[in-house]
Amino acid sequence: MSQIENIAEKNNAFAVASITLGIGELSGVEENLLRHAYPVASAGTIAEGAKLIIESTPVCVRCSSCGEESTVKPNRMLCASCGDWRTELVSGDELLLIQLELDKVETANPV
């Protein structure tokens, strides 16, 4: 919430209309719990009442053998190209603030 408030302040917003988050399948964040906690976490902030949009981000790995990047299942992180088990996680464990829709104070144009 502090990151959202900082961004809103820097952009002279008086409210946040929507928040889009990207949650990786390996992030450890439970979407349903986040949805239930959000109204409490945002209460009394500039984001109170903002629509919460959650996008799931897939698990992606890079193969140490062939160098290919592929999207995999969280419980089967094998290279999709060559099948090697020696892979490095590229994405899928993140919680990202993707987008904010802000309601800004309009300033009058001088005549």
C-alpha positions in Angstrom: 0.0 0.0 0.0 2.9 2.4 0.7 4.2 1.9 -2.9 0.7 2.7 -4.2 0.4 5.8 -2.0 3.8 7.0 -3.1 2.9 6.7 -6.8 -0.4 8.4 -6.3 1.2 11.3 -4.5 3.9 11.7 -7.1 1.2 11.9 -9.8 -1.1 14.3 -7.9 -3.9 11.7 -7.7 -6.8 12.1 -5.2 -7.8 8.5 -5.5 -6.9 5.1 -7.0 -9.5 3.6 -9.3 -7.9 0.2 -9.9 -4.9 -1.8 -9.0 -3.5 -4.6 -11.1 -1.2 -7.1 -9.5 0.7 -10.0 -11.1 1.0 -13.0 -8.9 3.3 -15.9 -9.8 2.2 -19.4 -9.1 5.2 -20.0 -6.9 4.9 -16.7 -5.0 3.2 -18.2 -2.0 0.4 -15.6 -2.2 -3.1 -17.1 -2.1 -5.3 -15.1 -4.4 -8.5 -15.7 -2.4 -6.8 -14.6 0.9 -5.4 -11.5 -0.8 -8.9 -10.6 -2.1 -10.3 -10.9 1.4 -7.5 -9.0 3.0 -7.4 -6.2 0.5 -10.4 -4.2 1.9 -8.8 -4.2 5.3 -5.3 -3.3 4.0 -6.6 -0.4 1.9 -9.0 1.0 4.5 -8.2 4.6 5.2 -5.7 4.9 2.3 -5.9 6.6 -1.1 -6.7 3.1 -2.5 -9.8 2.5 -0.4 -12.6 1.3 -2.7 -10.2 0.7 -5.7 -10.9 -2.3 -7.9 -8.4 -5.1 -7.4 -7.4 -7.0 -10.5 -5.2 -10.0 -10.2 -3.3 -11.6 -13.1 -1.6 -14.9 -12.7 2.0 -15.0 -14.1 3.2 -18.4 -15.3 6.3 -20.3 -14.1 9.1 -19.9 -16.7 12.5 -21.6 -16.5 15.8 -21.3 -18.5 17.6 -24.6 -19.2 21.2 -24.9 -18.2 21.8 -27.4 -21.0 20.2 -26.0 -24.1 19.6 -22.3 -23.0 15.9 -22.3 -24.0 13.3 -20.6 -21.9 10.0 -22.3 -21.4 6.8 -22.1 -19.5 6.4 -25.1 -17.1 4.1 -26.5 -14.5 5.0 -25.4 -10.9 5.5 -29.1 -9.9 7.4 -30.1 -13.0 10.2 -27.6 -13.8 11.8 -29.6 -16.6 13.0 -27.9 -19.8 10.2 -28.1 -22.4 12.7 -28.3 -25.2 15.2 -31.0 -24.1 13.7 -32.4 -20.9 16.7 -31.6 -18.7 16.1 -31.1 -15.0 18.8 -28.5 -14.6 16.8 -25.3 -15.0 16.8 -21.9 -13.4 13.7 -20.1 -12.4 13.1 -17.0 -14.6 9.6 -16.0 -13.4 6.7 -17.3 -11.5 7.6 -16.4 -7.9 6.8 -12.7 -8.0 4.2 -10.4 -6.7 4.2 -7.3 -9.0 2.4 -4.1 -9.1 1.6 -4.0 -12.8 -0.7 -1.0 -13.2 -2.5 1.7 -11.3 -5.4 3.6 -12.6 -5.4 7.0 -10.9 -8.0 9.7 -10.5 -6.1 12.9 -10.8 -7.0 16.4 -9.9 -7.4 18.4 -13.0 -5.8 21.8 -13.1 -7.3 24.7 -15.0 -5.4 25.9 -18.0 -4.5 29.6 -17.7 -6.1 31.8 -20.4 
